[in-house]
Amino acid sequence: MEAESMQIKKYLFLVISLLILHSTSAFAVVDDNASVVQLRKSCSEGGVALNNCFTQMGDVETWLRNTRIPDSNNPLLIEIGPGNFEGLIGCLAPQTYSHVTFRGAGMKRTIIGRITLGTGCTELSFLDLTVKQQPGSSYAVVIVNPGLHTRWTNVFLDGNWQEYGIGGGSGTHYWFASRTRGTYSVKRDKTWFFGSEITGKFVPTSGNTYEMNVLTAALGGEIHVYGSNLAAVENTGTLVSNLNHGVAYATSNAQIHIHGTGIDVISKAASDIYALWVDNGGSIHANETAYNMSTGTGGSINRIVNNGGTIRAPYVWEPQATPPNIVSVTGADTAVDTSGPDPVMIIYNSTCTGAEGPWYDPVAKACR
């Protein structure tokens, strides 16, 4: 009898355990005030359903906008697991939220779709993930209204960043140890890049013409780049025309600051390329910056193009027997000519039209 009683107890314990397990799986819930939720490919682990868990970005967005509505007093962390979660993150009035952190499992492991942000959608942080531009879309991230504040750490922006200068205010966007591949355009807002890789992505517009300004600032916007790499590289051999193949363009009282940064502008085809270009009151300040510029035979290398703005970007080219074959502005470029018995410092002067190009010899007081 005692042995039979023990068997019954073991059987009842097993049944009760299975019921508890089944109950936990069946009644997993999302707490409307949770401070941390998960976005995963599966919300089941070991046969147990996980609370505060979603499997679709769209479901997270609906919950954020309509139920949770995080703010400064009630912030939220969204832990995103490995995988592709390419649903749209769309935060626009009147359904807005703020103070949300989207943290992935790694730049190469977590992929999310395009992001649209409007008024009220501020203090958002993105970490350890990729934001991917979707087919048929012109952007990976779009700021509909200036005045928002975001932070990006260890993020790969695989697509374009676009802003519309609608409304007032001036937002701030900080990038740390991140990568971009596309065009980055600001209007009114301010962006800072630290220790990041900022590269261009060619987009054909018509025929063999490509529009390619890696960084564009307009309408009083600002871009600051520190300790990073800026690159516009074309390796296909397809002609890039109309000087649309370049790195930094500022217009309409906007500013671009580039310091301690390498700039690469390289075209395999005979393209007209540029590094720094200003129009209509734009301003570029680029100190302690190195340049690597090359194009196919017949193309032109324009380090500086100034059409009504301000550029402060002095540069000393490496010593060489032949002066650099570049286009710049008077006084901005210097080089050391080693063709003679003694090295000679020469200065770029756009009024010089000598055999060796627009270079002035201050010792001889004459164009080369």
C-alpha positions, 0 to 999 in steps of 0.5 A: 500500500505504501509503495502504491501511495508513493506512485500515486503521489508521483503521478499527481506531482507530474500531472500538476507540474504539467498543468502549471507548465501548460498554464504558464505557456497559455497565459503569457501576458504583456504588462502595459507598464513594463520597463523592458520588453523583448522582440524575438523570432519566438516568444517560447523558450523551453516550451514556456511562453515568455511574458512581455514578448513580441514577434513582429515589429508592427505589434510592438509599434501598435503597443507603443503608440496606443497602449504603453506610450513611454515618456520621460517618467516612464522610459522603455527598453526594447531588447531585439534578438537576432534576426530580421525585423523589417517592419516600419517604425513610424512615430508620428503625431498624434500617436507619439512616444519618447524615451525608448531604447531599441537594443539589438544583438549586434550590428550584423545580427539584428536588422530592423526596417526603415524609421519615420519620426515626427514631432514628439518622437524624441529621446530615442536610442538605437544600439547594436543593430542595422537599419535597412532601407527597404526596396521601393523606399528612398530612405532608411531613416526620415525625420519629418519634423526637426527638433528631435533628439536621437542617439546611435551606437554601433549601428549600421545605417544601410540606406539614406538619412533624410530630413524635411525642414518643416516646423521649428526647433533644432534637433540633435543626432549623435553617432558613435562607432557606427557605419553609414552607407548612403546619403546623409542630408540634414535640414535645421537639425545638427548631427555629430559623428564620432569614430564612424565610417560614412560612405556613399552609395551610388544611385542612378538618376538617368542614363549614366548620371549618378547623384552622390553627395555623401553629406549634405547640410541645408537650411541652417543645419549642421554636421560635425565629423570627428575621428572618422572616415568619409568616402565616396567610391565608385569602382564600376567604371560607370561615368559619374557626371556633373560633379555630383560625385563628392563628400561634403556639400553645404548650402543655405547657411548650413555648416559642415565641420570635419576634423581628424578625419580621412576623406576618400573620393575615388572614381574608376571612370573619368569622372569629375569628382570633388571633396568640399563644395559650398553654395549660397552662404554654406560653410565648411570647416575642415582642419586636420583632414587627409585626402585621397582623391583619384579619377580616371584619365580625363576626369577632374579632381576638385578638392574645393568648390566655392560658389558663394559660401565659406570654406576654411580647409587648408591642406599641405600636399605631400612632396612631389616633383609634379604639382598636384593636378587639382582644382581648389581656391586661392591660398587653400592648398600648398605643396612642396616641389622637389623637381629642382635641386632644392625643395620649394614651397608652392601655393595654389593660385587660381589666377595662375595659368602656367605650364605647371597649373595654378601654382605660385612660387612665393620665392620667385614671386611668379606663377609656375 
